């Protein structure tokens, strides 16, 4: 027990770990990109993104407090719907997590290549035509190895590192907000009427939410839940950790957007409009225009530090997610084996590193790596609202440290919002994500047929709603409005109405086809959970 206690994470470290994941490379570019798409209404995009992810997060907070275990988000869907749906959700989640590691490494190298200092000229050959060069790829590999090694030795080292980085990542955005507001804030940029505030219409708000990486900037709340087995007092600290980190993050991102809009020179807007605002490094470029050189240096430094810190955090999260998948007995057991001294899944970390190297060797562009992340994450999150309400129906007497009365109303709303967010990911991302998820099914069926010998008919009965849902979303993405990459056969906003109504049907279908009794895996392998 002494060894176990040394590796437990407190509430402060859990919040810092979550913030380290949430405040990544997105804060430096998201505000500029969103303002270019939606103008001042981009503020509403960040608020909408926060509302969507907090709604999803609350369903997982209830599940995480019930089942405080490492990599828990890879397992909840199995508890309510069996191993097939559980595998689909876990595979989609893991793909998004492991892809974030090389994406953050590529981001760090891309930012390094734009450093303005003469001594850093050697970094400029890391990028050519927007892609990582062979030399840059070597640095990406080194960064990913460092991300892994920081996690490799112990949870204690990882949490000390993330605590330090997270404090810096909170202070610098806050400092940027204060300095830019004090140096020059133009209230006229927000407009004097609805048209000026929303110059490109309501659709631009939703476009900005997806295209600018707003949803992706918020979706790392699962870091606390996936580390649940290593938290002190997990049943309380999971709830606190997720909610506190999400509120802090939302406040920072929304204020950054307000600051960016107010800091742009009005004369520039008169010439080119919001669509014409095209800063390479938005906040750094604003600081250069205002002549705040010390802030410029800090911002370029953080453009390296932020993705570096986020990469470290996601190595921890992705490895726990992969290790948790082995407990469903559809992956080799050795992948989930814990190091006896540090109690961390080293084999899972090595497997994730190998896959990350393959991914970044094939896709040497940040945008290509990010293509499937948002949609695959949201598909995985889609099971949360269905699982939480199915378990309330099947096992109402389970101990629920967090059991809000509003969940029966919040869960279907969260499901609809998640479906809309998947749609906003745009065609052809939707079909690409489905193909990536489908790649995991042969692995599932191999282990299921050769080792599990369970009732495949029952597994399919509980998973058909998800299979049909993914087909429906692919079709809707293709035939939907052109603002989201579709053929415009169903125009905006009627495409939203169709998705919302159909999603509600899929939600109730999912609950209806849940297991008739809770998956016995909980009783066999999860000793911390007390069943009545």
C-alpha positions as CSV (number, residue, x, y, z in Angstrom):
1,X,0.0,0.0,0.0
2,X,2.9,2.3,0.6
3,X,3.9,2.1,-3.0
4,X,0.4,2.8,-4.2
5,X,0.1,5.9,-2.1
6,X,3.3,7.4,-3.6
7,X,1.6,7.4,-7.0
8,X,-1.7,8.9,-6.1
9,X,-2.7,12.2,-7.7
10,X,-4.3,15.0,-5.6
11,X,-7.0,17.3,-6.8
12,X,-4.6,20.2,-7.6
13,X,-2.4,17.9,-9.7
14,X,-5.5,16.5,-11.4
15,X,-6.7,20.0,-12.3
16,X,-3.3,21.0,-13.5
17,X,-3.1,17.9,-15.7
18,X,-6.5,18.7,-17.2
19,X,-5.5,22.3,-17.9
20,X,-2.3,21.1,-19.4
21,X,-4.3,19.0,-21.8
22,X,-7.1,21.6,-22.4
23,X,-4.8,24.7,-23.0
24,X,-2.7,23.4,-25.9
25,X,-1.6,24.9,-29.2
26,X,-5.2,26.0,-29.9
27,X,-5.3,29.1,-27.8
28,X,-2.6,30.8,-29.9
29,X,-4.5,30.3,-33.2
30,X,-8.2,29.6,-32.3
31,X,-9.2,33.2,-31.7
32,X,-7.7,34.5,-34.9
33,X,-9.2,31.7,-37.0
34,X,-12.6,32.0,-35.4
35,X,-12.7,35.8,-35.8
36,X,-11.8,35.5,-39.5
37,X,-14.8,33.2,-40.0
38,X,-17.4,34.7,-37.8
39,X,-16.2,38.2,-36.8
40,X,-17.2,39.4,-33.3
41,X,-19.8,36.6,-33.2
42,X,-16.9,34.2,-32.7
43,X,-17.4,34.9,-29.0
44,X,-20.7,33.0,-29.3
45,X,-18.8,30.1,-30.9
46,X,-16.5,29.7,-27.9
47,X,-19.5,29.9,-25.6
48,X,-21.4,27.3,-27.7
49,X,-18.3,25.0,-27.7
50,X,-18.1,25.2,-23.9
51,X,-21.8,24.5,-23.5
52,X,-21.6,21.4,-25.8
53,X,-18.5,19.9,-24.1
54,X,-19.7,20.6,-20.5
55,X,-23.0,18.9,-21.3
56,X,-21.1,15.9,-22.6
57,X,-18.7,16.0,-19.7
58,X,-21.4,16.0,-17.0
59,X,-22.6,12.6,-18.3
60,X,-19.1,11.2,-18.0
61,X,-18.6,12.8,-14.6
62,X,-21.5,10.6,-13.3
63,X,-19.9,7.6,-14.9
64,X,-16.4,8.4,-13.7
65,X,-17.5,9.0,-10.1
66,X,-19.3,5.6,-10.2
67,X,-16.3,3.8,-11.8
68,X,-13.1,5.5,-10.8
69,X,-10.5,3.5,-12.8
70,X,-7.6,4.3,-15.2
71,X,-8.8,4.6,-18.8
72,X,-12.4,4.5,-17.6
73,X,-13.8,6.2,-20.7
74,X,-12.7,3.3,-22.8
75,X,-14.9,0.9,-20.8
76,X,-18.2,2.6,-19.8
77,X,-20.1,1.7,-23.0
78,X,-19.4,-2.0,-22.4
79,X,-21.0,-1.8,-19.0
80,X,-24.4,-0.8,-20.6
81,X,-24.3,-2.3,-24.1
82,X,-21.7,-5.0,-24.2
83,X,-18.3,-5.5,-25.7
84,X,-19.0,-4.6,-29.3
85,X,-20.3,-1.0,-28.7
86,X,-17.7,-0.7,-25.9
87,X,-14.9,-1.6,-28.4
88,X,-16.2,0.9,-31.0
89,X,-16.3,3.7,-28.5
90,X,-13.0,2.8,-27.0
91,X,-11.3,2.5,-30.4
92,X,-12.6,5.8,-31.6
93,X,-11.5,7.5,-28.4
94,X,-8.1,5.9,-28.5
95,X,-7.5,6.9,-32.1
96,X,-8.2,10.5,-31.3
97,X,-6.0,10.5,-28.2
98,X,-3.0,8.8,-29.8
99,X,-3.2,11.1,-32.9
100,X,-3.1,14.2,-30.6
101,X,0.5,13.2,-29.5
102,X,2.2,13.6,-33.0
103,X,-0.1,16.5,-33.7
104,X,1.2,18.5,-30.8
105,X,4.8,17.5,-31.6
106,X,4.2,18.7,-35.2
107,X,2.7,21.9,-33.8
108,X,5.7,22.6,-31.7
109,X,8.1,22.1,-34.6
110,X,6.0,24.3,-36.9
111,X,6.0,27.1,-34.3
112,X,9.8,26.6,-33.9
113,X,10.2,27.1,-37.6
114,X,8.7,30.6,-37.4
115,X,10.9,31.8,-34.5
116,X,12.0,35.4,-35.4
117,X,15.4,35.4,-33.7
118,X,18.6,35.2,-35.8
119,X,20.1,32.5,-33.7
120,X,17.1,30.3,-34.5
121,X,17.5,30.4,-38.3
122,X,18.4,26.8,-38.3
123,X,14.8,25.9,-37.4
124,X,13.4,27.4,-40.6
125,X,14.1,24.3,-42.7
126,X,11.8,22.2,-40.5
127,X,8.8,23.2,-42.7
128,X,8.5,23.4,-46.4
129,X,5.2,24.2,-48.2
130,X,3.3,23.6,-44.9
131,X,4.7,20.1,-44.4
132,X,7.3,18.7,-42.0
133,X,10.6,18.1,-43.8
134,X,12.9,15.1,-43.1
135,X,14.9,17.3,-40.7
136,X,11.8,18.5,-38.9
137,X,10.5,14.9,-38.7
138,X,13.6,14.0,-36.7
139,X,12.8,16.7,-34.2
140,X,9.2,15.5,-34.1
141,X,10.4,12.0,-33.2
142,X,12.7,13.4,-30.5
143,X,9.8,15.4,-29.0
144,X,7.5,12.4,-29.0
145,X,10.2,10.3,-27.3
146,X,10.6,13.0,-24.6
147,X,6.8,13.1,-24.1
148,X,6.9,9.4,-23.5
149,X,9.9,9.3,-21.3
150,X,8.5,11.9,-18.9
151,X,5.5,9.6,-18.4
152,X,7.6,6.4,-18.5
153,X,9.4,6.7,-15.2
154,X,6.5,7.5,-12.8
155,X,3.3,9.3,-12.3
156,X,5.1,11.5,-9.8
157,X,7.5,12.9,-12.4
158,X,4.7,13.4,-14.9
159,X,2.5,15.3,-12.4
160,X,5.4,17.6,-11.3
161,X,6.2,18.4,-14.9
162,X,2.6,19.1,-15.8
163,X,2.1,21.2,-12.6
164,X,5.0,23.5,-13.7
165,X,3.9,23.7,-17.3
166,X,0.3,24.2,-16.5
167,X,0.9,27.2,-14.3
168,X,2.9,28.8,-17.1
169,X,0.1,28.0,-19.6
170,X,-2.5,29.6,-17.4
171,X,-0.5,32.7,-16.5
172,X,0.6,33.6,-20.1
173,X,-2.9,33.7,-21.6
174,X,-4.1,35.7,-18.6
175,X,-1.1,38.1,-19.0
176,X,-1.9,38.4,-22.7
177,X,-5.5,39.3,-22.0
178,X,-4.6,42.0,-19.5
179,X,-1.7,43.5,-21.5
180,X,-3.6,43.7,-24.8
181,X,-6.7,45.1,-23.2
182,X,-4.7,47.8,-21.4
183,X,-2.6,48.6,-24.5
184,X,-5.4,49.2,-27.0
185,X,-9.0,48.0,-26.9
186,X,-11.4,49.1,-29.5
187,X,-15.1,48.6,-28.5
188,X,-16.3,49.7,-31.9
189,X,-15.0,46.5,-33.3
190,X,-17.9,44.6,-31.7
191,X,-20.4,46.6,-33.7
192,X,-23.4,48.7,-32.8
193,X,-26.1,46.3,-34.1
194,X,-26.7,42.6,-34.7
195,X,-25.6,42.7,-38.3
196,X,-22.2,44.3,-37.4
197,X,-21.7,41.9,-34.5
198,X,-22.7,38.9,-36.7
199,X,-21.5,40.1,-40.2
200,X,-21.5,36.7,-41.8
201,X,-24.8,35.3,-40.4
202,X,-25.7,32.7,-37.8
203,X,-24.1,29.8,-39.8
204,X,-20.7,31.3,-39.4
205,X,-21.0,30.7,-35.6
206,X,-21.3,27.0,-36.1
207,X,-18.7,26.9,-38.9
208,X,-16.2,28.6,-36.5
209,X,-17.0,26.1,-33.8
210,X,-15.8,23.3,-35.9
211,X,-13.2,24.7,-38.4
212,X,-11.3,26.8,-35.8
213,X,-10.7,23.9,-33.5
214,X,-13.0,25.2,-30.7
215,X,-14.5,21.8,-29.9
216,X,-11.1,20.2,-30.0
217,X,-9.7,22.8,-27.7
218,X,-12.3,21.9,-25.0
219,X,-12.5,18.1,-25.4
220,X,-9.6,17.1,-23.1
221,X,-11.8,17.0,-20.0
222,X,-11.5,13.2,-20.1
223,X,-7.9,13.5,-18.8
224,X,-9.2,13.6,-15.2
225,X,-11.6,10.7,-15.8
226,X,-9.1,8.5,-17.5
227,X,-6.7,9.0,-14.5
228,X,-9.5,8.1,-12.1
229,X,-7.7,5.0,-10.8
230,X,-4.7,7.1,-9.7
231,X,-6.6,9.9,-8.0
232,X,-6.9,10.5,-4.3
233,X,-10.5,10.3,-3.2
234,X,-11.6,9.7,-6.9
235,X,-15.3,9.7,-6.4
236,X,-15.2,13.4,-5.3
237,X,-12.1,14.6,-7.1
238,X,-13.3,13.4,-10.5
239,X,-16.3,15.7,-10.3
240,X,-14.3,18.6,-8.9
241,X,-11.4,18.2,-11.3
242,X,-13.5,18.1,-14.4
243,X,-15.8,21.0,-13.5
244,X,-13.1,23.3,-12.1
245,X,-10.7,22.7,-15.1
246,X,-13.6,23.2,-17.6
247,X,-14.8,26.5,-16.0
248,X,-11.2,27.9,-15.9
249,X,-10.6,26.9,-19.5
250,X,-13.8,28.3,-20.8
251,X,-13.2,31.6,-19.1
252,X,-9.7,31.9,-20.6
253,X,-10.7,31.0,-24.1
254,X,-13.8,33.3,-24.2
255,X,-11.7,36.2,-22.8
256,X,-9.0,35.6,-25.3
257,X,-11.5,35.9,-28.1
258,X,-12.9,39.1,-26.7
259,X,-9.4,40.5,-26.4
260,X,-8.4,39.6,-29.9
261,X,-11.5,41.2,-31.4
262,X,-10.9,44.4,-29.4
263,X,-7.2,44.5,-30.2
264,X,-7.5,44.5,-34.0
265,X,-6.9,48.0,-35.5
266,X,-10.3,49.4,-36.7
267,X,-8.5,50.9,-39.8
268,X,-7.5,47.3,-40.8
269,X,-11.1,46.2,-40.6
270,X,-12.2,49.0,-42.7
271,X,-9.8,47.9,-45.5
272,X,-10.2,44.1,-45.5
273,X,-13.0,43.2,-43.1
274,X,-12.9,40.2,-40.7
275,X,-12.5,37.7,-43.6
276,X,-9.3,39.6,-44.6
277,X,-7.6,39.3,-41.1
278,X,-4.9,36.7,-41.7
279,X,-2.3,36.7,-38.9
280,X,0.3,33.9,-39.0
281,X,0.6,34.1,-35.2
282,X,-2.4,36.1,-34.1
283,X,-1.5,37.3,-30.6
284,X,2.2,37.6,-31.4
285,X,1.4,39.7,-34.5
286,X,-0.9,41.9,-32.5
287,X,1.9,42.4,-29.9
288,X,4.3,43.3,-32.7
289,X,1.9,45.9,-34.1
290,X,1.6,47.4,-30.6
291,X,5.4,47.3,-30.0
292,X,5.2,45.1,-26.9
293,X,8.4,43.2,-27.7
294,X,8.7,41.3,-24.3
295,X,5.2,39.9,-24.8
296,X,6.2,38.8,-28.4
297,X,9.1,36.8,-26.9
298,X,6.8,35.1,-24.3
299,X,4.2,34.3,-26.9
300,X,6.7,32.7,-29.3
301,X,8.1,30.7,-26.4
302,X,4.7,29.5,-25.4
303,X,4.0,28.5,-28.9
304,X,6.6,25.8,-28.1
305,X,5.8,25.2,-24.5
306,X,2.0,24.8,-24.9
307,X,2.0,21.9,-27.4
308,X,4.9,20.3,-25.6
309,X,3.0,20.2,-22.3
310,X,-0.1,19.0,-24.0
311,X,1.8,16.2,-25.7
312,X,3.1,15.0,-22.4
313,X,-0.4,14.9,-20.9
314,X,-1.9,13.0,-23.8
315,X,0.8,10.3,-23.7
316,X,-0.5,9.7,-20.2
317,X,-4.2,9.7,-21.3
318,X,-3.7,7.6,-24.5
319,X,-1.7,4.9,-22.7
320,X,-4.4,4.5,-20.0
321,X,-7.0,4.3,-22.7
322,X,-5.2,1.6,-24.5
323,X,-4.4,-0.3,-21.3
324,X,-8.1,-0.2,-20.3
325,X,-9.1,-1.7,-23.7
326,X,-7.2,-4.9,-22.8
327,X,-9.5,-5.5,-19.9
328,X,-12.3,-6.2,-22.4
329,X,-10.2,-9.1,-23.7
330,X,-10.2,-7.9,-27.3
331,X,-6.5,-6.8,-27.3
332,X,-3.4,-8.7,-26.1
333,X,-3.2,-8.7,-22.3
334,X,0.5,-7.6,-22.3
335,X,-0.5,-4.2,-23.6
336,X,-2.3,-3.5,-20.3
337,X,0.5,-4.8,-18.1
338,X,1.5,-2.3,-15.4
339,X,5.1,-1.7,-14.4
340,X,5.4,-3.2,-10.9
341,X,7.5,-0.3,-9.4
342,X,5.7,2.7,-10.9
343,X,2.3,1.1,-11.7
344,X,2.1,2.7,-15.1
345,X,1.3,1.0,-18.5
346,X,4.7,1.1,-20.1
347,X,3.9,-1.4,-22.9
348,X,0.8,0.7,-23.9
349,X,3.0,3.8,-24.0
350,X,5.5,2.1,-26.3
351,X,2.7,0.8,-28.6
352,X,1.2,4.4,-28.7
353,X,4.7,5.8,-29.6
354,X,5.1,3.4,-32.5
355,X,1.7,4.2,-33.9
356,X,2.4,7.9,-33.4
357,X,5.6,7.6,-35.4
358,X,3.8,5.8,-38.2
359,X,1.0,8.4,-38.3
360,X,3.4,11.4,-38.4
361,X,5.5,9.7,-41.1
362,X,2.4,9.3,-43.3
363,X,0.8,12.7,-42.5
364,X,3.4,15.4,-42.1
365,X,0.9,18.3,-41.9
366,X,-0.8,19.5,-38.7
367,X,-4.1,19.9,-40.5
368,X,-4.0,16.3,-41.9
369,X,-3.3,14.9,-38.4
370,X,-6.2,17.0,-37.0
371,X,-8.7,15.9,-39.6
372,X,-10.1,12.9,-37.8
373,X,-9.5,13.9,-34.2
374,X,-12.6,16.0,-33.5
375,X,-15.1,13.7,-35.2
376,X,-13.6,10.5,-33.7
377,X,-13.6,12.0,-30.2
378,X,-17.2,13.1,-30.6
379,X,-18.3,9.6,-31.8
380,X,-16.7,8.1,-28.7
381,X,-18.4,10.8,-26.5
382,X,-21.7,10.0,-28.2
383,X,-22.1,6.9,-26.0
384,X,-21.9,8.8,-22.7
385,X,-25.4,10.2,-22.6
386,X,-26.8,6.8,-23.7
387,X,-24.7,4.8,-21.2
388,X,-25.5,7.0,-18.2
389,X,-29.3,6.8,-18.7
390,X,-29.2,3.0,-19.6
391,X,-27.4,2.3,-16.4
392,X,-29.9,4.4,-14.4
393,X,-32.6,2.2,-16.0
394,X,-30.9,-1.2,-15.6
395,X,-29.2,-0.6,-12.2
396,X,-30.9,2.3,-10.4
397,X,-29.4,1.3,-7.1
398,X,-25.7,1.6,-8.0
399,X,-23.8,4.0,-5.8
400,X,-23.7,7.3,-7.6
401,X,-21.6,10.0,-5.8
402,X,-22.7,12.4,-8.5
403,X,-26.3,12.0,-9.5
404,X,-27.9,15.3,-10.8
405,X,-31.6,15.3,-11.1
406,X,-31.4,17.1,-14.4
407,X,-29.6,14.2,-16.1
408,X,-32.7,12.7,-17.8
409,X,-33.1,16.1,-19.6
410,X,-29.4,16.9,-20.1
411,X,-28.5,13.5,-21.7
412,X,-30.7,13.8,-24.8
413,X,-29.7,17.4,-25.2
414,X,-26.0,16.4,-25.0
415,X,-26.6,13.7,-27.6
416,X,-28.2,16.1,-30.0
417,X,-25.5,18.7,-29.5
418,X,-22.8,16.0,-30.1
419,X,-24.5,14.9,-33.3
420,X,-24.6,18.5,-34.6
421,X,-20.9,18.9,-33.7
422,X,-20.0,15.7,-35.6
423,X,-21.9,17.2,-38.6
424,X,-20.0,20.5,-38.3
425,X,-16.8,18.4,-38.8
426,X,-17.8,18.5,-42.4
427,X,-17.7,16.1,-45.3
428,X,-15.5,14.1,-46.1
429,X,-14.1,14.0,-42.5
430,X,-17.2,12.0,-41.4
431,X,-16.7,9.1,-43.8
432,X,-12.9,9.1,-43.1
433,X,-13.5,8.7,-39.4
434,X,-15.9,5.9,-39.9
435,X,-13.4,4.0,-42.1
436,X,-10.7,4.5,-39.4
437,X,-13.0,3.2,-36.7
438,X,-13.9,0.2,-39.0
439,X,-10.2,-0.8,-39.1
440,X,-10.5,-1.9,-35.5
441,X,-13.4,-4.3,-36.1
442,X,-11.4,-7.2,-37.5
443,X,-9.3,-7.1,-34.3
444,X,-12.5,-7.2,-32.3
445,X,-14.0,-10.1,-34.2
446,X,-10.8,-12.1,-34.2
447,X,-10.5,-12.0,-30.4
448,X,-14.3,-12.4,-30.0
449,X,-14.5,-15.5,-32.2
450,X,-11.3,-17.2,-31.0
451,X,-11.3,-16.4,-27.3
452,X,-14.6,-15.0,-26.0
453,X,-17.2,-17.2,-27.7
454,X,-19.9,-14.7,-26.6
455,X,-23.3,-14.2,-28.2
456,X,-22.5,-12.1,-31.2
457,X,-26.2,-11.7,-32.0
458,X,-26.7,-10.1,-28.6
459,X,-23.7,-7.8,-29.2
460,X,-25.1,-6.7,-32.5
461,X,-28.5,-6.1,-31.0
462,X,-27.0,-3.6,-28.6
463,X,-24.8,-1.9,-31.3
464,X,-27.1,-1.6,-34.3
465,X,-28.2,1.9,-33.3
466,X,-24.6,3.1,-33.5
467,X,-23.9,1.4,-36.8
468,X,-27.1,2.8,-38.4
469,X,-26.4,6.2,-36.8
470,X,-22.9,6.4,-38.3
471,X,-24.4,5.6,-41.8
472,X,-27.1,8.2,-41.3
473,X,-24.5,10.9,-40.3
474,X,-22.3,10.1,-43.3
475,X,-25.3,10.5,-45.6
476,X,-26.4,13.7,-43.9
477,X,-22.9,15.1,-44.2
478,X,-22.9,14.5,-47.9
479,X,-26.4,15.8,-48.7
480,X,-26.4,18.6,-46.1
481,X,-25.7,22.3,-46.6
482,X,-22.7,23.5,-48.6
483,X,-21.5,25.5,-45.6
484,X,-20.5,22.2,-44.0
485,X,-19.1,20.5,-47.1
486,X,-22.3,18.9,-48.4
487,X,-24.1,19.0,-51.7
488,X,-26.7,21.5,-50.3
489,X,-29.6,19.2,-51.1
490,X,-30.9,19.9,-47.5
491,X,-30.3,23.5,-46.9
492,X,-29.3,25.4,-43.7
493,X,-31.0,25.4,-41.2
494,X,-33.2,22.5,-42.1
495,X,-30.2,20.2,-42.0
496,X,-29.9,21.0,-38.3
497,X,-33.6,20.2,-37.7
498,X,-33.3,16.8,-39.5
499,X,-30.2,15.9,-37.5
500,X,-31.7,17.0,-34.2
501,X,-34.9,15.0,-34.7
502,X,-33.2,11.9,-36.0
503,X,-30.6,12.1,-33.1
504,X,-33.4,12.0,-30.6
505,X,-34.7,8.8,-32.2
506,X,-31.2,7.2,-32.1
507,X,-30.8,8.2,-28.4
508,X,-33.9,6.4,-27.3
509,X,-33.1,3.5,-29.6
510,X,-29.7,3.2,-27.9
511,X,-31.3,3.2,-24.4
512,X,-33.9,0.6,-25.4
513,X,-31.3,-1.8,-26.8
514,X,-29.0,-1.7,-23.7
515,X,-28.2,-4.9,-21.9
516,X,-31.0,-6.4,-19.9
517,X,-28.6,-6.6,-16.9
518,X,-25.3,-4.9,-16.2
519,X,-22.2,-6.4,-17.8
520,X,-20.8,-9.1,-15.5
521,X,-17.3,-7.7,-16.3
522,X,-17.8,-5.1,-13.6
523,X,-18.5,-7.7,-11.0
524,X,-15.5,-9.8,-12.0
525,X,-12.8,-7.2,-12.5
526,X,-13.8,-3.9,-10.8
527,X,-13.4,-4.6,-7.1
528,X,-13.9,-0.9,-6.2
529,X,-17.5,-0.9,-7.4
530,X,-20.1,-2.0,-5.0
531,X,-23.2,-3.6,-6.5
532,X,-26.3,-3.9,-4.4
